[in-house]
């Protein structure tokens, strides 16, 4: 196992120590678990693709409506006033 030295503000170190005591784990184990969870979450976000990728099947599925909806400021009159 490799060693990593991290400087923590005093308050964060105290919170880490309290959590480690509550969980009956070493501070190093708490940090390893937290870092692993952060990396999993970050990787899942990047693997998910963009918002456009999530709704790609909906793009272009509606017919009708004004052709200049995205470019004509008149269509925004009153937007956000409710």
Secondary structure, 3 states (H helix, E strand, C coil): CCCCCCCCCHHHHHHHHHHHHHHCCCHHHHHHHHHHHHHHHHHHHHHCCCHHHHCHHHCCCCCCCCCCCCCCHHHHCCCCCC
